[in-house]
């Protein structure tokens, strides 16, 4: 009988390709991780990992085991949750990793939506960027990861992960309350060609920057960039100071400042894609409810029809 603790360690090493990184994630020592893998290989009678100076790779047997290990560990978690719920000693829990603006803007409303669907459920939230979120998903430490993509330059999909559409998060323009444009009800990017711009960090939030700079290309000019930051609250603050206008996603404007006016972009607004990543083959009804809650929350916040669930 395979030891679930050993399988957990193996899956973490397989996802990260490193004994030391797996040890840090599991809060183990590296010798403990090595010992777990040795015990697992002894129990199976074959090697599942190849060690080299370039890192750790899966053997053919390891490729099979990582798929089976994920299925076993996910089933074990669902069984544990079901038993605890039946015994009244715990609540059903869904674990979500979210990027910062989703955690601040989307998840509070999604949590209310989830409670309406599953009053007994609770949400455990981790705030992190895309790569660590997907690592946590693949290693079984979270059940859903929210990520951002540019439709113009999507990132390479990971094996064993399904990407489900949540919403298109439109970019809007933030200007100081005393800016001459603050009385407008909407604006085009072409009308802002002479304005100094405050935008997402080109070396930080890559998907957002991709969307923003493509919008400028479509408007026919290179922006005069006065300030860059991947902190959208900082961009709002700088817009409030009057040094420029900012292009900010709708989700990041949920907590907008009183000294900033937000203008929708007239016509087809540039938008980033919000996706929910789940493990391939995931059959948890609670995960399905969480994805549906994210979609409903995005609909509520944007004032647009929610994306329908694709069976």
RAWOCOR-V753888 format. One record per pair of residues at least 12 apart in sequence whose C-alpha atoms are under 10 Angstrom apart, sorted by sequence separation. I is the first residue (numbers start at 0). J is the second residue. If there is no record, write none. Layout:
BEGIN
i=I j=J
i=I j=J
END
This chain:
BEGIN
i=9 j=21
i=12 j=24
i=17 j=29
i=18 j=30
i=36 j=48
i=46 j=58
i=47 j=59
i=48 j=60
i=49 j=61
i=79 j=91
i=80 j=92
i=110 j=122
i=132 j=144
i=133 j=145
i=199 j=211
i=225 j=237
i=226 j=238
i=234 j=246
i=235 j=247
i=249 j=261
i=293 j=305
i=294 j=306
i=295 j=307
i=8 j=21
i=11 j=24
i=12 j=25
i=18 j=31
i=19 j=32
i=45 j=58
i=46 j=59
i=47 j=60
i=48 j=61
i=109 j=122
i=131 j=144
i=132 j=145
i=133 j=146
i=172 j=185
i=198 j=211
i=199 j=212
i=234 j=247
i=277 j=290
i=293 j=306
i=294 j=307
i=8 j=22
i=11 j=25
i=18 j=32
i=19 j=33
i=46 j=60
i=47 j=61
i=48 j=62
i=77 j=91
i=130 j=144
i=132 j=146
i=171 j=185
i=172 j=186
i=198 j=212
i=231 j=245
i=247 j=261
i=249 j=263
i=275 j=289
i=276 j=290
i=291 j=305
i=294 j=308
i=18 j=33
i=45 j=60
i=46 j=61
i=47 j=62
i=77 j=92
i=129 j=144
i=171 j=186
i=172 j=187
i=231 j=246
i=232 j=247
i=244 j=259
i=246 j=261
i=275 j=290
i=291 j=306
i=8 j=24
i=45 j=61
i=47 j=63
i=106 j=122
i=125 j=141
i=128 j=144
i=129 j=145
i=130 j=146
i=146 j=162
i=172 j=188
i=226 j=242
i=231 j=247
i=235 j=251
i=245 j=261
i=246 j=262
i=274 j=290
i=291 j=307
i=8 j=25
i=43 j=60
i=47 j=64
i=124 j=141
i=127 j=144
i=128 j=145
i=129 j=146
i=145 j=162
i=150 j=167
i=225 j=242
i=226 j=243
i=231 j=248
i=235 j=252
i=239 j=256
i=291 j=308
i=7 j=25
i=18 j=36
i=47 j=65
i=106 j=124
i=123 j=141
i=126 j=144
i=127 j=145
i=128 j=146
i=129 j=147
i=144 j=162
i=145 j=163
i=149 j=167
i=225 j=243
i=226 j=244
i=227 j=245
i=238 j=256
i=239 j=257
i=240 j=258
i=241 j=259
i=246 j=264
i=275 j=293
i=290 j=308
i=8 j=27
i=123 j=142
i=124 j=143
i=125 j=144
i=126 j=145
i=127 j=146
i=128 j=147
i=129 j=148
i=145 j=164
i=146 j=165
i=148 j=167
i=172 j=191
i=224 j=243
i=225 j=244
i=226 j=245
i=232 j=251
i=235 j=254
i=236 j=255
i=239 j=258
i=240 j=259
i=274 j=293
i=275 j=294
i=12 j=32
i=93 j=113
i=124 j=144
i=137 j=157
i=145 j=165
i=147 j=167
i=223 j=243
i=224 j=244
i=225 j=245
i=231 j=251
i=232 j=252
i=235 j=255
i=236 j=256
i=238 j=258
i=239 j=259
i=273 j=293
i=274 j=294
i=11 j=32
i=12 j=33
i=40 j=61
i=137 j=158
i=147 j=168
i=208 j=229
i=224 j=245
i=230 j=251
i=231 j=252
i=235 j=256
i=238 j=259
i=239 j=260
i=248 j=269
i=249 j=270
i=273 j=294
i=287 j=308
i=102 j=124
i=137 j=159
i=207 j=229
i=232 j=254
i=236 j=258
i=237 j=259
i=238 j=260
i=248 j=270
i=249 j=271
i=8 j=31
i=9 j=32
i=102 j=125
i=103 j=126
i=134 j=157
i=136 j=159
i=137 j=160
i=192 j=215
i=232 j=255
i=235 j=258
i=236 j=259
i=246 j=269
i=247 j=270
i=248 j=271
i=8 j=32
i=9 j=33
i=12 j=36
i=102 j=126
i=133 j=157
i=136 j=160
i=173 j=197
i=191 j=215
i=198 j=222
i=203 j=227
i=204 j=228
i=205 j=229
i=231 j=255
i=232 j=256
i=235 j=259
i=273 j=297
i=8 j=33
i=101 j=126
i=102 j=127
i=172 j=197
i=189 j=214
i=197 j=222
i=202 j=227
i=203 j=228
i=204 j=229
i=235 j=260
i=8 j=34
i=9 j=35
i=91 j=117
i=99 j=125
i=100 j=126
i=188 j=214
i=189 j=215
i=192 j=218
i=196 j=222
i=197 j=223
i=198 j=224
i=200 j=226
i=201 j=227
i=202 j=228
i=203 j=229
i=204 j=230
i=235 j=261
i=5 j=32
i=8 j=35
i=9 j=36
i=91 j=118
i=92 j=119
i=93 j=120
i=94 j=121
i=95 j=122
i=96 j=123
i=97 j=124
i=98 j=125
i=99 j=126
i=133 j=160
i=188 j=215
i=191 j=218
i=192 j=219
i=193 j=220
i=195 j=222
i=196 j=223
i=197 j=224
i=198 j=225
i=199 j=226
i=200 j=227
i=201 j=228
i=202 j=229
i=203 j=230
i=7 j=35
i=8 j=36
i=90 j=118
i=91 j=119
i=92 j=120
i=93 j=121
i=94 j=122
i=95 j=123
i=96 j=124
i=97 j=125
i=98 j=126
i=99 j=127
i=189 j=217
i=190 j=218
i=192 j=220
i=194 j=222
i=195 j=223
i=196 j=224
i=197 j=225
i=198 j=226
i=199 j=227
i=200 j=228
i=201 j=229
i=5 j=34
i=6 j=35
i=90 j=119
i=91 j=120
i=92 j=121
i=93 j=122
i=94 j=123
i=95 j=124
i=96 j=125
i=97 j=126
i=98 j=127
i=99 j=128
i=188 j=217
i=189 j=218
i=191 j=220
i=192 j=221
i=193 j=222
i=194 j=223
i=195 j=224
i=196 j=225
i=197 j=226
i=198 j=227
i=199 j=228
i=200 j=229
i=5 j=35
i=6 j=36
i=9 j=39
i=89 j=119
i=90 j=120
i=91 j=121
i=92 j=122
i=93 j=123
i=94 j=124
i=95 j=125
i=96 j=126
i=97 j=127
i=98 j=128
i=188 j=218
i=189 j=219
i=192 j=222
i=193 j=223
i=194 j=224
i=195 j=225
i=196 j=226
i=197 j=227
i=198 j=228
i=199 j=229
i=200 j=230
i=4 j=35
i=5 j=36
i=8 j=39
i=9 j=40
i=89 j=120
i=90 j=121
i=91 j=122
i=92 j=123
i=93 j=124
i=94 j=125
i=95 j=126
i=96 j=127
i=97 j=128
i=98 j=129
i=187 j=218
i=188 j=219
i=189 j=220
i=191 j=222
i=192 j=223
i=194 j=225
i=195 j=226
i=196 j=227
i=197 j=228
i=198 j=229
i=199 j=230
i=200 j=231
i=5 j=37
i=16 j=48
i=18 j=50
i=89 j=121
i=90 j=122
i=96 j=128
i=97 j=129
i=188 j=220
i=198 j=230
i=199 j=231
i=2 j=35
i=5 j=38
i=6 j=39
i=17 j=50
i=96 j=129
i=198 j=231
i=5 j=39
i=13 j=47
i=16 j=50
i=98 j=132
i=197 j=231
i=4 j=39
i=5 j=40
i=13 j=48
i=84 j=119
i=96 j=131
i=97 j=132
i=199 j=234
i=211 j=246
i=2 j=38
i=3 j=39
i=12 j=48
i=17 j=53
i=18 j=54
i=84 j=120
i=96 j=132
i=197 j=233
i=198 j=234
i=211 j=247
i=2 j=39
i=16 j=53
i=17 j=54
i=18 j=55
i=95 j=132
i=96 j=133
i=170 j=207
i=197 j=234
i=211 j=248
i=1 j=39
i=9 j=47
i=16 j=54
i=17 j=55
i=196 j=234
i=197 j=235
i=9 j=48
i=15 j=54
i=16 j=55
i=17 j=56
i=96 j=135
i=106 j=145
i=207 j=246
i=2 j=42
i=15 j=55
i=16 j=56
i=95 j=135
i=96 j=136
i=105 j=145
i=170 j=210
i=197 j=237
i=207 j=247
i=1 j=42
i=14 j=55
i=15 j=56
i=16 j=57
i=95 j=136
i=169 j=210
i=170 j=211
i=197 j=238
i=207 j=248
i=0 j=42
i=1 j=43
i=13 j=55
i=14 j=56
i=94 j=136
i=196 j=238
i=0 j=43
i=12 j=55
i=13 j=56
i=14 j=57
i=102 j=145
i=12 j=56
i=13 j=57
i=96 j=140
i=101 j=145
i=170 j=214
i=12 j=57
i=94 j=139
i=95 j=140
i=96 j=141
i=101 j=146
i=197 j=242
i=198 j=243
i=94 j=140
i=95 j=141
i=96 j=142
i=97 j=143
i=98 j=144
i=101 j=147
i=195 j=241
i=196 j=242
i=197 j=243
i=198 j=244
i=199 j=245
i=94 j=141
i=95 j=142
i=96 j=143
i=97 j=144
i=98 j=145
i=195 j=242
i=196 j=243
i=197 j=244
i=198 j=245
i=199 j=246
i=250 j=297
i=253 j=300
i=13 j=61
i=93 j=141
i=94 j=142
i=95 j=143
i=96 j=144
i=97 j=145
i=98 j=146
i=194 j=242
i=195 j=243
i=196 j=244
i=197 j=245
i=198 j=246
i=199 j=247
i=249 j=297
i=253 j=301
i=13 j=62
i=93 j=142
i=94 j=143
i=95 j=144
i=96 j=145
i=97 j=146
i=98 j=147
i=194 j=243
i=195 j=244
i=196 j=245
i=197 j=246
i=198 j=247
i=199 j=248
i=92 j=142
i=93 j=143
i=94 j=144
i=95 j=145
i=96 j=146
i=97 j=147
i=194 j=244
i=195 j=245
i=196 j=246
i=197 j=247
i=250 j=300
i=10 j=61
i=13 j=64
i=14 j=65
i=194 j=245
i=249 j=300
i=250 j=301
i=9 j=61
i=13 j=65
i=154 j=206
i=217 j=269
i=249 j=301
i=12 j=65
i=152 j=205
i=153 j=206
i=191 j=244
i=214 j=267
i=10 j=64
i=11 j=65
i=152 j=206
i=214 j=268
i=215 j=269
i=9 j=64
i=10 j=65
i=151 j=206
i=214 j=269
i=9 j=65
i=10 j=66
i=148 j=204
i=149 j=205
i=150 j=206
i=213 j=269
i=214 j=270
i=10 j=67
i=147 j=204
i=148 j=205
i=149 j=206
i=152 j=209
i=212 j=269
i=6 j=64
i=7 j=65
i=10 j=68
i=147 j=205
i=148 j=206
i=149 j=207
i=151 j=209
i=152 j=210
i=188 j=246
i=211 j=269
i=6 j=65
i=9 j=68
i=10 j=69
i=147 j=206
i=148 j=207
i=149 j=208
i=150 j=209
i=151 j=210
i=210 j=269
i=211 j=270
i=146 j=206
i=147 j=207
i=149 j=209
i=150 j=210
i=175 j=235
i=178 j=238
i=210 j=270
i=211 j=271
i=6 j=67
i=7 j=68
i=148 j=209
i=149 j=210
i=173 j=234
i=174 j=235
i=175 j=236
i=178 j=239
i=210 j=271
i=6 j=68
i=7 j=69
i=10 j=72
i=148 j=210
i=149 j=211
i=151 j=213
i=173 j=235
i=174 j=236
i=175 j=237
i=176 j=238
i=177 j=239
i=178 j=240
i=207 j=269
i=209 j=271
i=210 j=272
i=5 j=68
i=6 j=69
i=76 j=139
i=172 j=235
i=173 j=236
i=174 j=237
i=175 j=238
i=176 j=239
i=177 j=240
i=178 j=241
i=207 j=270
i=208 j=271
i=7 j=71
i=173 j=237
i=174 j=238
i=175 j=239
i=176 j=240
i=177 j=241
i=180 j=244
i=207 j=271
i=3 j=68
i=6 j=71
i=7 j=72
i=173 j=238
i=174 j=239
i=175 j=240
i=176 j=241
i=178 j=243
i=206 j=271
i=207 j=272
i=6 j=72
i=72 j=138
i=73 j=139
i=172 j=238
i=173 j=239
i=174 j=240
i=175 j=241
i=178 j=244
i=206 j=272
i=1 j=68
i=72 j=139
i=174 j=241
i=175 j=242
i=3 j=71
i=4 j=72
i=69 j=137
i=174 j=242
i=175 j=243
i=3 j=72
i=69 j=138
i=70 j=139
i=73 j=142
i=174 j=243
i=175 j=244
i=1 j=71
i=68 j=138
i=69 j=139
i=173 j=243
i=174 j=244
i=175 j=245
i=173 j=244
i=174 j=245
i=3 j=75
i=172 j=244
i=173 j=245
i=174 j=246
i=65 j=138
i=172 j=245
i=173 j=246
i=171 j=245
i=172 j=246
i=173 j=247
i=129 j=204
i=170 j=245
i=171 j=246
i=172 j=247
i=187 j=262
i=128 j=204
i=170 j=246
i=171 j=247
i=172 j=248
i=184 j=260
i=185 j=261
i=186 j=262
i=187 j=263
i=188 j=264
i=169 j=246
i=170 j=247
i=171 j=248
i=172 j=249
i=183 j=260
i=184 j=261
i=185 j=262
i=186 j=263
i=187 j=264
i=188 j=265
i=169 j=247
i=170 j=248
i=171 j=249
i=181 j=259
i=182 j=260
i=183 j=261
i=184 j=262
i=185 j=263
i=186 j=264
i=187 j=265
i=188 j=266
i=168 j=247
i=169 j=248
i=170 j=249
i=171 j=250
i=173 j=252
i=181 j=260
i=183 j=262
i=184 j=263
i=185 j=264
i=186 j=265
i=187 j=266
i=168 j=248
i=169 j=249
i=170 j=250
i=171 j=251
i=176 j=256
i=180 j=260
i=181 j=261
i=182 j=262
i=183 j=263
i=184 j=264
i=185 j=265
i=186 j=266
i=187 j=267
i=188 j=268
i=167 j=248
i=168 j=249
i=169 j=250
i=170 j=251
i=171 j=252
i=175 j=256
i=176 j=257
i=177 j=258
i=178 j=259
i=181 j=262
i=184 j=265
i=185 j=266
i=187 j=268
i=188 j=269
i=167 j=249
i=168 j=250
i=170 j=252
i=173 j=255
i=175 j=257
i=176 j=258
i=177 j=259
i=178 j=260
i=180 j=262
i=168 j=251
i=173 j=256
i=175 j=258
i=176 j=259
i=177 j=260
i=174 j=258
i=175 j=259
i=176 j=260
i=173 j=258
i=174 j=259
i=175 j=260
i=176 j=261
i=173 j=259
i=174 j=260
i=175 j=261
i=172 j=259
i=173 j=260
i=174 j=261
i=172 j=260
i=173 j=261
i=174 j=262
i=172 j=261
i=173 j=262
i=69 j=159
i=171 j=261
i=172 j=262
i=173 j=263
i=171 j=262
i=172 j=263
i=170 j=262
i=171 j=263
i=172 j=264
i=66 j=159
i=170 j=263
i=171 j=264
i=169 j=263
i=170 j=264
i=171 j=265
i=169 j=264
i=171 j=268
i=169 j=267
i=170 j=268
i=171 j=269
i=169 j=268
i=170 j=269
i=171 j=270
i=168 j=268
i=169 j=269
i=170 j=270
i=168 j=269
i=169 j=270
i=170 j=271
i=167 j=269
i=168 j=270
i=169 j=271
i=167 j=270
i=168 j=271
i=169 j=272
i=166 j=270
i=167 j=271
i=168 j=272
i=166 j=271
i=167 j=272
i=168 j=273
i=166 j=272
i=167 j=273
i=165 j=272
i=166 j=273
i=167 j=274
i=164 j=272
i=165 j=273
i=166 j=274
i=164 j=273
i=165 j=274
i=166 j=275
i=163 j=273
i=164 j=274
i=165 j=275
i=24 j=135
i=162 j=273
i=163 j=274
i=164 j=275
i=165 j=276
i=162 j=274
i=163 j=275
i=164 j=276
i=161 j=274
i=162 j=275
i=163 j=276
i=24 j=138
i=161 j=275
i=162 j=276
i=163 j=277
i=25 j=140
i=160 j=275
i=161 j=276
i=162 j=277
i=15 j=131
i=24 j=140
i=160 j=276
i=161 j=277
i=162 j=278
i=21 j=138
i=160 j=277
i=161 j=278
i=162 j=279
i=159 j=277
i=160 j=278
i=161 j=279
i=14 j=133
i=15 j=134
i=153 j=272
i=157 j=276
i=159 j=278
i=160 j=279
i=161 j=280
i=14 j=134
i=15 j=135
i=149 j=269
i=150 j=270
i=151 j=271
i=158 j=278
i=159 j=279
i=160 j=280
i=161 j=281
i=14 j=135
i=149 j=270
i=150 j=271
i=157 j=278
i=158 j=279
i=159 j=280
i=160 j=281
i=14 j=136
i=15 j=137
i=148 j=270
i=149 j=271
i=150 j=272
i=11 j=134
i=14 j=137
i=15 j=138
i=148 j=271
i=149 j=272
i=11 j=135
i=13 j=137
i=14 j=138
i=147 j=271
i=148 j=272
i=149 j=273
i=13 j=138
i=147 j=272
i=148 j=273
i=165 j=290
i=11 j=137
i=12 j=138
i=146 j=272
i=147 j=273
i=148 j=274
i=164 j=290
i=165 j=291
i=10 j=137
i=11 j=138
i=146 j=273
i=147 j=274
i=163 j=290
i=165 j=292
i=166 j=293
i=10 j=138
i=11 j=139
i=145 j=273
i=146 j=274
i=147 j=275
i=165 j=293
i=166 j=294
i=9 j=138
i=10 j=139
i=11 j=140
i=145 j=274
i=146 j=275
i=164 j=293
i=165 j=294
i=166 j=295
i=168 j=297
i=8 j=138
i=99 j=229
i=100 j=230
i=144 j=274
i=145 j=275
i=146 j=276
i=164 j=294
i=165 j=295
i=166 j=296
i=167 j=297
i=7 j=138
i=99 j=230
i=100 j=231
i=143 j=274
i=144 j=275
i=145 j=276
i=163 j=294
i=165 j=296
i=166 j=297
i=167 j=298
i=7 j=139
i=99 j=231
i=100 j=232
i=143 j=275
i=144 j=276
i=145 j=277
i=165 j=297
i=166 j=298
i=168 j=300
i=169 j=301
i=7 j=140
i=143 j=276
i=144 j=277
i=165 j=298
i=168 j=301
i=142 j=276
i=143 j=277
i=144 j=278
i=167 j=301
i=142 j=277
i=143 j=278
i=166 j=301
i=141 j=277
i=142 j=278
i=167 j=303
i=141 j=278
i=166 j=303
i=166 j=304
i=137 j=276
i=139 j=278
i=142 j=281
i=166 j=305
i=167 j=306
i=136 j=276
i=137 j=277
i=138 j=278
i=165 j=305
i=166 j=306
i=136 j=277
i=137 j=278
i=142 j=283
i=165 j=306
i=136 j=278
i=137 j=279
i=164 j=306
i=165 j=307
i=133 j=276
i=142 j=285
i=143 j=286
i=164 j=307
i=165 j=308
i=132 j=276
i=133 j=277
i=142 j=286
i=143 j=287
i=164 j=308
i=104 j=249
i=105 j=250
i=133 j=278
i=145 j=290
i=163 j=308
i=164 j=309
i=104 j=250
i=105 j=251
i=143 j=289
i=144 j=290
i=163 j=309
i=103 j=250
i=104 j=251
i=142 j=289
i=143 j=290
i=100 j=248
i=102 j=250
i=103 j=251
i=104 j=252
i=105 j=253
i=145 j=293
i=100 j=249
i=101 j=250
i=102 j=251
i=103 j=252
i=104 j=253
i=100 j=250
i=101 j=251
i=103 j=253
i=104 j=254
i=99 j=250
i=100 j=251
i=103 j=254
i=99 j=251
i=100 j=252
i=100 j=253
i=121 j=285
i=120 j=285
i=122 j=289
i=117 j=285
i=116 j=285
i=120 j=289
i=117 j=288
i=101 j=273
i=113 j=285
i=116 j=288
i=117 j=289
i=116 j=289
i=114 j=288
i=113 j=288
i=114 j=289
i=116 j=291
i=112 j=288
i=113 j=289
i=116 j=292
i=112 j=289
i=113 j=290
i=115 j=292
i=97 j=275
i=113 j=291
i=114 j=292
i=96 j=275
i=109 j=288
i=110 j=289
i=112 j=291
i=113 j=292
i=95 j=275
i=96 j=276
i=109 j=289
i=112 j=292
i=113 j=293
i=95 j=276
i=109 j=290
i=111 j=292
i=112 j=293
i=95 j=277
i=109 j=291
i=110 j=292
i=112 j=294
i=113 j=295
i=109 j=292
i=110 j=293
i=112 j=295
i=113 j=296
i=108 j=292
i=109 j=293
i=112 j=296
i=108 j=293
i=109 j=294
i=111 j=296
i=106 j=292
i=107 j=293
i=109 j=295
i=110 j=296
i=105 j=292
i=106 j=293
i=108 j=295
i=109 j=296
i=105 j=293
i=108 j=296
i=109 j=297
i=105 j=294
i=107 j=296
i=108 j=297
i=93 j=283
i=105 j=295
i=106 j=296
i=109 j=299
i=95 j=286
i=105 j=296
i=106 j=297
i=108 j=299
i=93 j=285
i=94 j=286
i=101 j=293
i=104 j=296
i=105 j=297
i=108 j=300
i=92 j=285
i=93 j=286
i=104 j=297
i=91 j=285
i=92 j=286
i=95 j=289
i=105 j=299
i=93 j=288
i=94 j=289
i=105 j=300
i=93 j=289
i=101 j=297
i=104 j=300
i=73 j=278
i=77 j=282
i=77 j=283
i=74 j=281
i=70 j=278
i=73 j=281
i=74 j=282
i=77 j=285
i=69 j=278
i=70 j=279
i=73 j=282
i=74 j=283
i=69 j=279
i=70 j=280
i=73 j=283
i=70 j=281
END
